[in-house]
Amino acid sequence: MTVLKKLLLLTAAFLLIFTGIWLVVVNDQSISLNLLVFAIPQINTGLVVLLSFAVGSFVGLLVGFNLFSLLKLNNRLYWLRREVRQLQDALGDNRRR
């Protein structure tokens, strides 16, 4: 990894952490959440937004990686089926001779 790439990643991580902390500090109003299973009496609004973003990003990454691997497997299956079909055609031509 080049030094510039490491510096850019470090800067992006710092900005993300700073933005998250700033979001929690600026939105200091307290809210109460009533979820389907349980209720949370009082929690910081910025913390709710930050946790929602983090959980959504994590779930999105998991779904994205899973979907990407399924697409790769489907593509591989397509090419293998095509190769089998070509080999069967070639084998069928040799049997006829």
TIVO-2410 file (N, C-alpha, C; in nm, 3 decimals):
# residues 97
REC num residu      c1      c2      c3 atome chaine
REC   1      M   0.084  -0.117   0.000     N      A
REC   1      M   0.000   0.000   0.000    CA      A
REC   1      M   0.089   0.123   0.000     C      A
REC   2      T   0.056   0.215  -0.083     N      A
REC   2      T   0.140   0.334  -0.089    CA      A
REC   2      T   0.112   0.425   0.030     C      A
REC   3      V   0.204   0.515   0.053     N      A
REC   3      V   0.192   0.608   0.165    CA      A
REC   3      V   0.072   0.700   0.145     C      A
REC   4      L   0.049   0.743   0.022     N      A
REC   4      L  -0.063   0.832  -0.007    CA      A
REC   4      L  -0.197   0.763   0.021     C      A
REC   5      K  -0.207   0.636  -0.017     N      A
REC   5      K  -0.331   0.563   0.006    CA      A
REC   5      K  -0.356   0.544   0.156     C      A
REC   6      K  -0.249   0.513   0.230     N      A
REC   6      K  -0.262   0.500   0.375    CA      A
REC   6      K  -0.304   0.632   0.438     C      A
REC   7      L  -0.247   0.740   0.391     N      A
REC   7      L  -0.281   0.872   0.443    CA      A
REC   7      L  -0.427   0.907   0.413     C      A
REC   8      L  -0.473   0.876   0.293     N      A
REC   8      L  -0.612   0.903   0.258    CA      A
REC   8      L  -0.708   0.818   0.342     C      A
REC   9      L  -0.676   0.692   0.364     N      A
REC   9      L  -0.761   0.606   0.447    CA      A
REC   9      L  -0.763   0.654   0.592     C      A
REC  10      L  -0.650   0.695   0.642     N      A
REC  10      L  -0.641   0.747   0.778    CA      A
REC  10      L  -0.721   0.876   0.793     C      A
REC  11      T  -0.711   0.963   0.693     N      A
REC  11      T  -0.787   1.088   0.694    CA      A
REC  11      T  -0.937   1.060   0.688     C      A
REC  12      A  -0.979   0.967   0.602     N      A
REC  12      A  -1.121   0.933   0.592    CA      A
REC  12      A  -1.172   0.874   0.723     C      A
REC  13      A  -1.094   0.787   0.785     N      A
REC  13      A  -1.135   0.728   0.913    CA      A
REC  13      A  -1.146   0.836   1.020     C      A
REC  14      F  -1.051   0.928   1.025     N      A
REC  14      F  -1.056   1.037   1.122    CA      A
REC  14      F  -1.179   1.124   1.100     C      A
REC  15      L  -1.209   1.157   0.975     N      A
REC  15      L  -1.326   1.239   0.946    CA      A
REC  15      L  -1.456   1.167   0.984     C      A
REC  16      L  -1.461   1.038   0.961     N      A
REC  16      L  -1.580   0.960   0.996    CA      A
REC  16      L  -1.600   0.957   1.148     C      A
REC  17      I  -1.493   0.936   1.221     N      A
REC  17      I  -1.502   0.935   1.368    CA      A
REC  17      I  -1.539   1.074   1.420     C      A
REC  18      F  -1.476   1.177   1.365     N      A
REC  18      F  -1.507   1.313   1.407    CA      A
REC  18      F  -1.653   1.348   1.378     C      A
REC  19      T  -1.702   1.310   1.261     N      A
REC  19      T  -1.841   1.338   1.224    CA      A
REC  19      T  -1.936   1.265   1.318     C      A
REC  20      G  -1.906   1.142   1.354     N      A
REC  20      G  -1.991   1.068   1.446    CA      A
REC  20      G  -1.996   1.131   1.583     C      A
REC  21      I  -1.880   1.172   1.634     N      A
REC  21      I  -1.876   1.237   1.766    CA      A
REC  21      I  -1.948   1.371   1.761     C      A
REC  22      W  -1.927   1.446   1.653     N      A
REC  22      W  -1.994   1.575   1.638    CA      A
REC  22      W  -2.146   1.557   1.632     C      A
REC  23      L  -2.191   1.453   1.564     N      A
REC  23      L  -2.334   1.426   1.553    CA      A
REC  23      L  -2.396   1.398   1.690     C      A
REC  24      V  -2.325   1.323   1.771     N      A
REC  24      V  -2.376   1.292   1.905    CA      A
REC  24      V  -2.376   1.415   1.995     C      A
REC  25      V  -2.272   1.497   1.986     N      A
REC  25      V  -2.261   1.615   2.072    CA      A
REC  25      V  -2.364   1.721   2.033     C      A
REC  26      V  -2.382   1.746   1.904     N      A
REC  26      V  -2.472   1.851   1.858    CA      A
REC  26      V  -2.618   1.814   1.883     C      A
REC  27      N  -2.655   1.689   1.861     N      A
REC  27      N  -2.793   1.645   1.881    CA      A
REC  27      N  -2.807   1.586   2.021     C      A
REC  28      D  -2.811   1.672   2.119     N      A
REC  28      D  -2.812   1.626   2.258    CA      A
REC  28      D  -2.951   1.614   2.319     C      A
REC  29      Q  -3.055   1.625   2.237     N      A
REC  29      Q  -3.190   1.607   2.289    CA      A
REC  29      Q  -3.212   1.461   2.325     C      A
REC  30      S  -3.290   1.437   2.427     N      A
REC  30      S  -3.320   1.300   2.469    CA      A
REC  30      S  -3.456   1.259   2.414     C      A
REC  31      I  -3.463   1.137   2.368     N      A
REC  31      I  -3.589   1.082   2.318    CA      A
REC  31      I  -3.609   0.945   2.382     C      A
REC  32      S  -3.732   0.900   2.382     N      A
REC  32      S  -3.760   0.765   2.429    CA      A
REC  32      S  -3.808   0.684   2.310     C      A
REC  33      L  -3.756   0.564   2.296     N      A
REC  33      L  -3.790   0.477   2.184    CA      A
REC  33      L  -3.879   0.364   2.232     C      A
REC  34      N  -3.983   0.336   2.156     N      A
REC  34      N  -4.069   0.223   2.183    CA      A
REC  34      N  -4.057   0.128   2.064     C      A
REC  35      L  -3.974   0.027   2.080     N      A
REC  35      L  -3.954  -0.070   1.973    CA      A
REC  35      L  -4.056  -0.181   1.987     C      A
REC  36      L  -4.060  -0.272   1.892     N      A
REC  36      L  -4.161  -0.377   1.896    CA      A
REC  36      L  -4.149  -0.466   2.019     C      A
REC  37      V  -4.028  -0.500   2.056     N      A
REC  37      V  -4.007  -0.596   2.164    CA      A
REC  37      V  -3.987  -0.528   2.299     C      A
REC  38      F  -3.917  -0.416   2.301     N      A
REC  38      F  -3.887  -0.349   2.428    CA      A
REC  38      F  -3.884  -0.198   2.407     C      A
REC  39      A  -3.884  -0.127   2.517     N      A
REC  39      A  -3.882   0.019   2.514    CA      A
REC  39      A  -3.753   0.070   2.578     C      A
REC  40      I  -3.697   0.174   2.520     N      A
REC  40      I  -3.578   0.239   2.575    CA      A
REC  40      I  -3.624   0.373   2.631     C      A
REC  41      P  -3.608   0.396   2.762     N      A
REC  41      P  -3.667   0.516   2.824    CA      A
REC  41      P  -3.611   0.648   2.771     C      A
REC  42      Q  -3.484   0.675   2.785     N      A
REC  42      Q  -3.424   0.800   2.740    CA      A
REC  42      Q  -3.290   0.771   2.674     C      A
REC  43      I  -3.270   0.825   2.554     N      A
REC  43      I  -3.144   0.807   2.483    CA      A
REC  43      I  -3.117   0.931   2.399     C      A
REC  44      N  -2.992   0.961   2.376     N      A
REC  44      N  -2.948   1.076   2.299    CA      A
REC  44      N  -2.989   1.058   2.152     C      A
REC  45      T  -3.043   1.163   2.091     N      A
REC  45      T  -3.087   1.158   1.952    CA      A
REC  45      T  -2.970   1.131   1.858     C      A
REC  46      G  -2.858   1.196   1.880     N      A
REC  46      G  -2.741   1.174   1.796    CA      A
REC  46      G  -2.692   1.031   1.804     C      A
REC  47      L  -2.700   0.973   1.922     N      A
REC  47      L  -2.658   0.834   1.939    CA      A
REC  47      L  -2.751   0.740   1.862     C      A
REC  48      V  -2.879   0.770   1.861     N      A
REC  48      V  -2.975   0.689   1.785    CA      A
REC  48      V  -2.942   0.694   1.636     C      A
REC  49      V  -2.915   0.814   1.586     N      A
REC  49      V  -2.882   0.829   1.444    CA      A
REC  49      V  -2.752   0.757   1.412     C      A
REC  50      L  -2.651   0.772   1.497     N      A
REC  50      L  -2.522   0.708   1.475    CA      A
REC  50      L  -2.532   0.556   1.479     C      A
REC  51      L  -2.603   0.502   1.576     N      A
REC  51      L  -2.620   0.357   1.585    CA      A
REC  51      L  -2.702   0.302   1.469     C      A
REC  52      S  -2.804   0.377   1.427     N      A
REC  52      S  -2.883   0.334   1.311    CA      A
REC  52      S  -2.798   0.329   1.185     C      A
REC  53      F  -2.713   0.429   1.168     N      A
REC  53      F  -2.623   0.431   1.053    CA      A
REC  53      F  -2.525   0.314   1.058     C      A
REC  54      A  -2.468   0.289   1.175     N      A
REC  54      A  -2.370   0.180   1.189    CA      A
REC  54      A  -2.434   0.044   1.164     C      A
REC  55      V  -2.550   0.020   1.222     N      A
REC  55      V  -2.618  -0.109   1.203    CA      A
REC  55      V  -2.660  -0.125   1.057     C      A
REC  56      G  -2.714  -0.019   0.998     N      A
REC  56      G  -2.754  -0.025   0.857    CA      A
REC  56      G  -2.637  -0.050   0.764     C      A
REC  57      S  -2.525   0.014   0.792     N      A
REC  57      S  -2.405  -0.007   0.710    CA      A
REC  57      S  -2.355  -0.150   0.722     C      A
REC  58      F  -2.355  -0.203   0.845     N      A
REC  58      F  -2.308  -0.340   0.867    CA      A
REC  58      F  -2.397  -0.440   0.794     C      A
REC  59      V  -2.528  -0.424   0.807     N      A
REC  59      V  -2.622  -0.514   0.740    CA      A
REC  59      V  -2.608  -0.501   0.588     C      A
REC  60      G  -2.593  -0.378   0.540     N      A
REC  60      G  -2.573  -0.357   0.397    CA      A
REC  60      G  -2.447  -0.423   0.344     C      A
REC  61      L  -2.339  -0.416   0.420     N      A
REC  61      L  -2.216  -0.482   0.380    CA      A
REC  61      L  -2.233  -0.633   0.375     C      A
REC  62      L  -2.298  -0.689   0.476     N      A
REC  62      L  -2.320  -0.833   0.476    CA      A
REC  62      L  -2.404  -0.878   0.358     C      A
REC  63      V  -2.511  -0.806   0.330     N      A
REC  63      V  -2.597  -0.841   0.217    CA      A
REC  63      V  -2.522  -0.821   0.086     C      A
REC  64      G  -2.448  -0.711   0.077     N      A
REC  64      G  -2.373  -0.683  -0.046    CA      A
REC  64      G  -2.268  -0.789  -0.075     C      A
REC  65      F  -2.193  -0.829   0.024     N      A
REC  65      F  -2.091  -0.932   0.002    CA      A
REC  65      F  -2.154  -1.065  -0.033     C      A
REC  66      N  -2.264  -1.097   0.033     N      A
REC  66      N  -2.333  -1.223   0.005    CA      A
REC  66      N  -2.389  -1.220  -0.137     C      A
REC  67      L  -2.450  -1.110  -0.176     N      A
REC  67      L  -2.506  -1.098  -0.310    CA      A
REC  67      L  -2.396  -1.105  -0.415     C      A
REC  68      F  -2.283  -1.040  -0.389     N      A
REC  68      F  -2.171  -1.043  -0.482    CA      A
REC  68      F  -2.119  -1.184  -0.501     C      A
REC  69      S  -2.106  -1.259  -0.393     N      A
REC  69      S  -2.057  -1.397  -0.405    CA      A
REC  69      S  -2.158  -1.484  -0.480     C      A
REC  70      L  -2.287  -1.459  -0.459     N      A
REC  70      L  -2.388  -1.535  -0.534    CA      A
REC  70      L  -2.382  -1.503  -0.683     C      A
REC  71      L  -2.359  -1.377  -0.717     N      A
REC  71      L  -2.347  -1.341  -0.858    CA      A
REC  71      L  -2.224  -1.407  -0.921     C      A
REC  72      K  -2.114  -1.411  -0.847     N      A
REC  72      K  -1.994  -1.477  -0.898    CA      A
REC  72      K  -2.020  -1.626  -0.920     C      A
REC  73      L  -2.089  -1.690  -0.826     N      A
REC  73      L  -2.119  -1.832  -0.839    CA      A
REC  73      L  -2.214  -1.859  -0.955     C      A
REC  74      N  -2.313  -1.773  -0.975     N      A
REC  74      N  -2.405  -1.789  -1.087    CA      A
REC  74      N  -2.332  -1.773  -1.220     C      A
REC  75      N  -2.240  -1.679  -1.226     N      A
REC  75      N  -2.161  -1.661  -1.348    CA      A
REC  75      N  -2.075  -1.784  -1.376     C      A
REC  76      R  -2.012  -1.836  -1.272     N      A
REC  76      R  -1.929  -1.957  -1.287    CA      A
REC  76      R  -2.014  -2.076  -1.332     C      A
REC  77      L  -2.134  -2.090  -1.275     N      A
REC  77      L  -2.225  -2.198  -1.312    CA      A
REC  77      L  -2.266  -2.187  -1.459     C      A
REC  78      Y  -2.292  -2.065  -1.505     N      A
REC  78      Y  -2.328  -2.043  -1.645    CA      A
REC  78      Y  -2.217  -2.091  -1.738     C      A
REC  79      W  -2.093  -2.052  -1.707     N      A
REC  79      W  -1.983  -2.090  -1.795    CA      A
REC  79      W  -1.955  -2.240  -1.789     C      A
REC  80      L  -1.971  -2.302  -1.673     N      A
REC  80      L  -1.951  -2.447  -1.663    CA      A
REC  80      L  -2.059  -2.523  -1.739     C      A
REC  81      R  -2.183  -2.477  -1.730     N      A
REC  81      R  -2.290  -2.541  -1.807    CA      A
REC  81      R  -2.266  -2.527  -1.956     C      A
REC  82      R  -2.218  -2.411  -1.997     N      A
REC  82      R  -2.187  -2.390  -2.139    CA      A
REC  82      R  -2.075  -2.484  -2.184     C      A
REC  83      E  -1.975  -2.500  -2.100     N      A
REC  83      E  -1.864  -2.589  -2.135    CA      A
REC  83      E  -1.912  -2.734  -2.143     C      A
REC  84      V  -1.998  -2.775  -2.050     N      A
REC  84      V  -2.053  -2.911  -2.053    CA      A
REC  84      V  -2.133  -2.932  -2.180     C      A
REC  85      R  -2.213  -2.833  -2.217     N      A
REC  85      R  -2.294  -2.842  -2.339    CA      A
REC  85      R  -2.203  -2.855  -2.462     C      A
REC  86      Q  -2.096  -2.779  -2.468     N      A
REC  86      Q  -2.003  -2.786  -2.579    CA      A
REC  86      Q  -1.935  -2.923  -2.584     C      A
REC  87      L  -1.897  -2.976  -2.467     N      A
REC  87      L  -1.833  -3.107  -2.464    CA      A
REC  87      L  -1.930  -3.218  -2.503     C      A
REC  88      Q  -2.056  -3.204  -2.462     N      A
REC  88      Q  -2.156  -3.303  -2.501    CA      A
REC  88      Q  -2.181  -3.298  -2.652     C      A
REC  89      D  -2.183  -3.178  -2.708     N      A
REC  89      D  -2.199  -3.164  -2.853    CA      A
REC  89      D  -2.082  -3.226  -2.926     C      A
REC  90      A  -1.960  -3.203  -2.877     N      A
REC  90      A  -1.840  -3.259  -2.940    CA      A
REC  90      A  -1.840  -3.412  -2.927     C      A
REC  91      L  -1.882  -3.462  -2.815     N      A
REC  91      L  -1.889  -3.606  -2.792    CA      A
REC  91      L  -1.997  -3.667  -2.881     C      A
REC  92      G  -2.107  -3.599  -2.897     N      A
REC  92      G  -2.214  -3.647  -2.983    CA      A
REC  92      G  -2.172  -3.652  -3.129     C      A
REC  93      D  -2.093  -3.554  -3.174     N      A
REC  93      D  -2.042  -3.553  -3.311    CA      A
REC  93      D  -1.947  -3.668  -3.335     C      A
REC  94      N  -1.864  -3.703  -3.237     N      A
REC  94      N  -1.769  -3.813  -3.251    CA      A
REC  94      N  -1.840  -3.948  -3.252     C      A
REC  95      R  -1.947  -3.964  -3.184     N      A
REC  95      R  -2.019  -4.090  -3.181    CA      A
REC  95      R  -2.088  -4.117  -3.315     C      A
REC  96      R  -2.128  -4.012  -3.383     N      A
REC  96      R  -2.198  -4.028  -3.510    CA      A
REC  96      R  -2.104  -4.072  -3.621     C      A
REC  97      R  -1.976  -4.044  -3.610     N      A
REC  97      R  -1.880  -4.078  -3.716    CA      A
REC  97      R  -1.844  -4.221  -3.716     C      A
***
